[in-house]
Amino acid sequence: MSLLIRDAMVIPVEPRGRIFDPGAVYVEGARIVDVGPSDEVAHRHPTAARVIDGRRKVVIPGFVSTHNHVGYTLFRGRAEDAGLGCVTGMYFPMTNVVTRPERLAVGSLTYAELLRSGVTTVLEMEEEADVFAPFVERLGIRSLMGVMTFDVEVDGLRHDRYRYDPVLRSAQLRQAVEFAEAWHGKADGRISVIMAPNMTISSSPELLRESRAAADRLGLRLSIHLGWGPAEGVATRRLHGVSPFEYARRNGLLAPDVVAAHCYVIEDPDIALLAETRTAVAHCPLINSIRGHIAPVGEFRRRGITVGLGIDSMFSDYFDVVRACVLMARLKEQNAVTMLAPDALELATMGGARALGLEREIGSIETGKRADLVVLDYRAFGLTPTLDPIQNLVYHAHPTNVETVVVDGRIVVDDHRLVHADESALIDAAQDAATAAWRRFVAKYGGIMAK
């Protein structure tokens, strides 16, 4: 199918500072074929199968979220006020409770929410992430997906006991590898599988090394949580004698094909390790601030570290993440102009694409790239007057302003509605699944925090 979006304000992101107003984008099949001044592009392509009137609208590249646990929307309304205790008191214990159909119901809702928020590419790592692949294929979103593996005995974690189970490790790695063998490159290339050991405290050296070996054998990227809390550093030093970052490096989990999520509890030698190994960082400013921490994203960028933005869990409004990126950076450095709107938009698009190794395919509106596009209606409360479309986008836009989303040249959100999913059914199924899972959790652990 061919698609022409004309008479819009087109923000390509690269080259930086370029805006076509009025501009147009022409798409043929899965690729962007032409972008530029509207009359010129429309004249070159007069027979598009569909034409979108872009007057008072803005076209941007699809957002890239570099760190997500879509099924962890199960903790929405449970973990926001729980502090970091939710990691061992909720997240790990819930793995013993939630069923695959329940995880699918909740995670499907989140994928849909992300797509409605203008997110066209999602890195998703989660226990049983394989359950989402058929829905991702149908929904039309692009996703890197990894079974989040661990080999620690879960019930010991909340008591600060760390015993690693080789039988569990073997089973987890088998699930992750079988998922990769079945789904990597499927859905016309929109699904890519990654290896995703959870974090240092839940991963033995053997798990990390075997994850690296599997990734190298199968040609996969990797991701891991690092620098997510003070307890992580204490435990890793006690168990392994080094910082979490050095532990990850020694076992193959700091490298150019790795995305390290969070990195807000970090010291200068650790930042140096990230820069030296060219490891990318998934910066999740919204959920990090909920937990009382701010990553030194300004310093990361000064050191040449690739940074993308991520949601993590519970939230699905990516515009809130973009705003939090600006606000947290300014608070961290006590500087009102340290992170400007174009910087945040770049991290949300090309920064994420680079972090995922997809900078030649997505992240900007350029000829030859995949047509992952978002059309926002700026004739709206909160976005008028439009004097600087990028500042309006970063500081004032919301998912309700997203009118059309295109992934691989296919329209997947049309007139604010999902094309390939029933929104009401997703909402109802997620509510039923969450209610059932939490009822069993409370019965098993005596409350909403495992004791």
C-alpha positions in Angstrom: 0.0 0.0 0.0 1.1 3.6 -0.6 0.4 6.4 1.8 0.9 10.2 1.5 0.8 12.4 4.6 0.7 16.0 3.2 0.5 19.6 4.4 1.8 18.7 7.9 4.6 19.9 10.1 7.1 17.1 9.6 9.9 16.7 12.2 12.4 14.2 10.8 14.7 14.3 14.0 17.6 13.7 11.7 19.0 16.0 10.4 18.6 17.8 13.7 16.8 21.1 13.5 15.1 20.4 10.2 11.4 20.9 10.1 9.3 20.8 6.9 6.3 23.1 7.3 4.3 22.4 5.3 5.9 19.0 4.7 4.9 15.6 3.4 6.0 12.0 3.8 5.3 9.4 1.1 5.4 5.7 2.0 5.4 2.7 -0.3 5.2 -0.7 1.2 7.2 -0.8 4.5 9.6 2.0 3.6 9.7 5.8 3.5 10.2 6.7 -0.2 10.1 10.5 0.0 10.1 13.3 2.6 10.3 17.1 2.1 8.3 20.2 1.2 4.6 19.2 0.8 3.9 20.4 -2.7 7.1 18.9 -4.1 6.5 15.4 -2.5 2.8 15.5 -3.5 3.7 16.4 -7.1 6.2 13.5 -7.3 3.6 11.0 -5.9 0.1 11.9 -7.2 -1.5 8.5 -7.0 -1.1 7.4 -3.3 -3.7 4.8 -2.3 -4.4 6.8 0.8 -3.8 10.5 1.6 -3.9 12.0 5.1 -4.6 15.7 5.4 -1.9 16.9 7.7 -3.1 20.5 8.2 -2.6 21.5 11.9 -0.9 18.1 12.5 2.6 17.1 13.3 4.4 14.0 12.0 7.3 12.5 14.0 9.2 9.1 13.9 7.6 6.5 16.1 8.9 6.5 19.7 11.3 3.8 20.8 10.9 2.4 24.3 14.1 0.6 25.3 13.0 -1.1 28.5 9.6 -2.6 29.3 7.9 -5.3 31.3 4.4 -5.1 29.7 2.9 -7.7 32.1 4.1 -5.7 35.1 1.1 -3.4 34.5 -0.2 -6.1 36.9 1.5 -3.9 39.6 -0.3 -0.7 38.6 -1.8 0.6 41.8 0.3 -1.7 43.9 4.0 -0.9 43.5 4.0 2.9 43.0 4.2 3.6 46.8 6.1 0.5 47.7 9.6 1.7 47.2 12.3 -0.6 46.1 10.9 -3.3 48.4 8.5 -4.2 45.5 11.4 -6.0 43.7 11.8 -8.8 46.2 8.4 -8.4 47.9 6.2 -8.3 44.8 7.9 -8.8 41.5 9.8 -12.1 42.2 7.0 -13.7 44.4 4.4 -12.9 41.7 6.3 -15.3 39.4 5.1 -18.1 41.6 1.5 -16.9 41.3 0.5 -15.4 37.9 -0.5 -17.7 35.1 0.5 -17.4 31.5 -3.1 -16.4 30.4 -3.2 -13.8 33.1 0.2 -12.4 32.0 -1.0 -12.4 28.4 -4.1 -10.5 29.3 -2.3 -7.7 31.2 0.6 -7.4 28.8 -1.6 -7.3 25.8 -3.4 -4.2 27.3 0.0 -2.6 27.9 1.3 -3.2 24.3 -2.0 -1.6 23.1 -1.6 1.3 25.4 2.0 1.9 24.3 1.0 1.8 20.6 -1.8 4.3 21.3 0.9 6.4 23.0 2.9 6.6 19.8 5.4 3.9 20.7 6.2 1.8 17.6 9.2 -0.2 19.0 9.3 -1.8 22.4 12.1 -3.8 24.1 10.1 -6.2 26.3 11.8 -8.5 28.8 9.8 -10.5 31.2 9.3 -14.0 32.6 7.4 -15.9 29.9 7.7 -13.0 27.4 7.2 -15.7 24.8 3.5 -15.7 25.6 3.1 -12.2 23.9 4.5 -13.0 20.5 1.3 -14.0 18.7 -0.4 -10.8 20.0 2.5 -8.6 18.9 2.3 -10.1 15.5 -1.4 -9.3 15.2 -1.3 -5.9 16.8 1.3 -4.7 14.3 3.8 -3.2 16.8 7.6 -3.7 16.5 9.2 -5.5 19.5 12.5 -6.9 20.7 11.4 -9.6 23.2 13.3 -11.7 25.7 12.4 -14.3 28.3 13.7 -12.7 31.5 15.8 -15.5 33.1 17.0 -16.1 36.6 18.4 -19.0 38.6 18.1 -17.8 42.1 15.6 -19.5 44.5 12.9 -16.8 44.6 11.7 -17.3 48.1 15.1 -16.7 49.6 15.6 -13.2 47.9 13.3 -11.3 50.3 15.3 -12.7 53.2 18.7 -11.8 51.6 19.5 -15.4 50.8 21.0 -16.3 47.5 21.0 -19.9 46.3 21.4 -20.7 42.7 19.6 -23.7 41.2 21.2 -25.4 38.2 18.0 -27.2 37.3 16.1 -23.9 37.2 18.9 -22.3 35.2 18.8 -25.0 32.6 15.0 -24.7 32.3 15.0 -21.0 32.0 17.8 -20.9 29.3 16.0 -23.6 27.4 12.8 -21.5 27.4 14.7 -18.4 26.2 16.6 -20.2 23.5 13.5 -22.1 22.2 11.7 -18.8 22.0 14.5 -17.3 19.9 14.6 -20.3 17.6 10.8 -20.1 17.1 10.2 -16.3 16.8 13.4 -14.4 16.0 12.8 -12.4 12.7 9.1 -13.4 12.5 6.2 -11.1 11.8 7.9 -9.6 8.7 10.9 -8.9 10.9 9.0 -6.9 13.5 9.8 -9.4 16.2 13.4 -9.8 17.3 14.3 -12.0 20.3 17.0 -11.1 22.8 18.6 -12.8 25.8 17.6 -11.1 29.0 19.1 -12.3 32.3 17.1 -10.3 34.9 19.7 -8.7 37.2 23.0 -9.4 39.0 21.4 -10.6 42.3 19.3 -13.2 40.5 21.9 -14.4 38.1 24.8 -16.8 38.8 28.0 -16.3 36.7 27.0 -19.5 34.8 23.6 -18.0 33.8 25.2 -14.8 32.6 27.9 -16.6 30.6 25.5 -19.1 29.1 23.2 -16.2 28.1 26.1 -14.5 26.3 27.1 -17.8 24.6 23.5 -18.3 23.4 23.3 -14.7 22.1 26.5 -15.1 20.2 25.4 -18.4 18.7 22.0 -17.2 17.6 22.9 -13.6 16.7 20.9 -12.0 19.4 21.2 -8.8 21.5 21.0 -8.8 25.3 19.6 -6.7 28.1 19.9 -6.7 31.9 19.0 -4.5 34.9 22.0 -2.7 36.4 22.4 0.0 39.0 18.7 -0.2 40.1 19.2 0.1 43.9 21.6 0.2 46.8 20.8 -3.3 47.9 22.0 -4.6 44.5 25.5 -3.3 45.1 25.7 -4.6 48.6 24.6 -8.1 47.6 26.8 -8.3 44.5 29.9 -7.2 46.3 29.2 -9.7 49.1 28.6 -12.5 46.7 31.1 -11.8 44.0 33.5 -9.2 45.4 32.9 -6.5 42.7 30.3 -3.9 41.7 27.3 -5.0 39.7 28.8 -3.4 36.6 32.1 -5.2 37.0 30.3 -8.4 37.6 28.3 -7.9 34.4 31.4 -7.1 32.5 33.3 -10.2 33.7 30.5 -12.4 32.5 29.9 -10.9 29.1 27.0 -8.5 29.9 28.7 -5.2 29.1 29.2 -4.8 25.4 28.0 -2.8 22.4 25.1 -5.3 21.9 23.8 -4.9 25.5 21.2 -2.5 26.9 21.7 -1.9 30.6 18.4 -0.7 32.1 18.3 2.0 34.8 21.9 2.7 35.9 20.8 5.3 38.5 22.8 3.9 41.4 26.2 4.2 39.8 29.7 5.4 40.6 32.3 7.0 38.3 34.2 3.8 37.6 31.0 2.2 36.5 30.2 5.0 34.1 33.7 4.5 32.7 33.0 0.8 32.2 29.8 1.6 30.3 31.7 4.1 28.1 34.7 1.7 27.6 32.5 -1.2 26.6 30.1 0.9 24.5 27.1 -0.5 26.4 23.8 1.4 25.8 21.7 2.6 28.7 17.9 2.4 28.9 17.1 5.5 30.9 13.7 5.2 32.7 13.3 8.6 34.3 9.7 8.3 35.3 9.8 5.1 37.3 13.3 6.0 38.6 12.0 9.2 40.1 9.0 7.3 41.6 11.7 5.3 43.5 13.6 8.4 44.6 16.6 8.2 42.2 17.8 10.1 39.2 20.3 8.6 36.7 23.1 11.0 35.6 22.0 11.0 32.0 23.9 14.3 31.3 27.1 12.6 32.3 26.3 9.5 30.3 25.9 11.7 27.2 29.1 13.7 27.9 31.0 10.4 28.1 29.6 9.3 24.7 27.3 6.6 26.1 24.3 5.7 23.9 21.1 6.5 25.8 17.5 5.6 24.9 14.3 6.1 27.0 12.3 3.4 28.6 9.0 3.1 30.5 9.8 0.0 32.6 6.5 -1.1 34.2 3.1 0.2 35.4 3.1 3.3 33.1 2.3 3.5 29.4 2.1 7.2 28.6 5.4 7.7 26.8 4.9 11.5 26.7 5.2 11.4 30.5 8.6 9.6 30.1 9.9 12.3 27.7 8.9 15.1 30.0 10.4 13.2 33.0 13.7 13.0 31.0 13.9 16.8 30.9 12.7 17.4 34.4 15.0 14.8 36.1 18.0 15.9 34.1 17.5 19.5 35.2 17.0 18.5 38.8 20.0 16.3 38.8 22.3 19.0 37.5 20.4 22.0 38.9 20.5 23.5 35.5 17.4 24.8 33.8 18.7 24.4 30.3 20.8 21.2 30.5 18.2 19.1 28.6 16.3 20.9 25.9 13.2 19.6 24.1 15.1 18.6 20.9 17.5 16.6 23.1 14.6 14.7 24.7 12.9 14.0 21.4 16.2 12.7 20.0 16.6 10.3 23.0 13.0 9.1 22.5 13.6 8.3 18.8 17.1 8.0 17.4 18.6 7.4 20.8 16.4 4.4 21.3 17.1 3.2 17.8 20.9 3.4 18.4 20.6 1.6 21.7 18.8 -1.3 20.0 21.1 -1.4 17.0 18.3 -0.3 14.7 19.6 3.2 13.7 19.7 2.3 10.0 16.1 1.2 10.1 14.1 3.4 12.4 14.3 6.5 14.6 14.0 9.2 12.0 12.0 10.2 9.0 14.5 9.6 6.2 14.3 8.1 2.8 14.8 4.3 2.8 14.0 3.8 6.5 11.1 1.8 7.7 7.9 3.8 7.8 7.3 3.9 11.6 5.4 7.2 12.0 3.1 9.0 14.4 0.7 11.8 13.4 -0.5 14.1 16.2 -3.4 16.5 15.9 -2.2 19.8 17.2 -5.6 21.5 16.8 -6.4 20.7 20.4 -6.6 22.0 23.9 -3.1 22.1 25.4 -1.3 22.2 22.0 -2.6 25.6 20.8 -1.0 28.0 20.1 1.7 26.1 18.2 4.7 28.3 18.1 7.4 25.6 18.4 6.1 22.1 17.6 8.9 20.3 19.4 8.5 22.2 22.6 4.7 21.6 22.4 5.4 17.9 21.8 7.7 17.5 24.8 6.0 19.6 27.3 2.3 19.5 26.5 1.3 16.4 24.3 -0.5 13.3 25.5 -1.6 10.0 23.9 -5.0 11.6 23.3 -3.3 13.8 20.7 -2.1 10.7 18.7 -4.4 10.4 15.7 -2.5 7.9 13.5 0.3 5.4 14.0 2.1 3.7 11.2 4.5 0.7 11.6 6.3 -0.8 8.7 4.0 1.2 6.4 0.8 -0.2 7.8 -1.7 1.9 9.7 -2.2 0.4 13.1 -3.9 3.3 14.9 -6.4 5.1 12.8 -8.5 8.0 14.0 -7.3 7.3 17.6 -8.4 3.7 17.5 -6.5 0.4 17.3 -6.9 -1.3 14.0 -6.2 -4.9 15.0 -7.5 -5.2 18.6 -10.7 -4.6 20.5 -9.8 -2.0 23.1 -12.8 -2.7 25.4 -12.1 -6.4 25.4 -8.4 -5.8 26.3 -9.4 -3.6 29.3 -11.9 -6.1 30.7 -9.6 -9.1 30.3 -6.7 -7.3 32.0 -8.9 -6.3 34.9 -10.2 -9.8 35.4 -6.7 -11.3 35.2 -5.2 -8.8 37.7 -8.0 -9.4 40.2 -7.6 -13.1 40.1 -3.8 -13.0 40.3 -3.8 -10.7 43.3 -6.4 -12.7 45.1 -4.1 -15.7 45.0 -1.0 -13.6 45.9 -2.6 -12.3 49.0 -3.8 -15.8 50.0 -0.3 -17.2 49.5 1.8 -14.4 51.0 -0.5 -12.8 53.6 -0.8 -9.4 51.9 0.1 -7.4 48.8 3.8 -7.5 50.0 5.2 -10.9 50.6 6.3 -11.4 54.2 
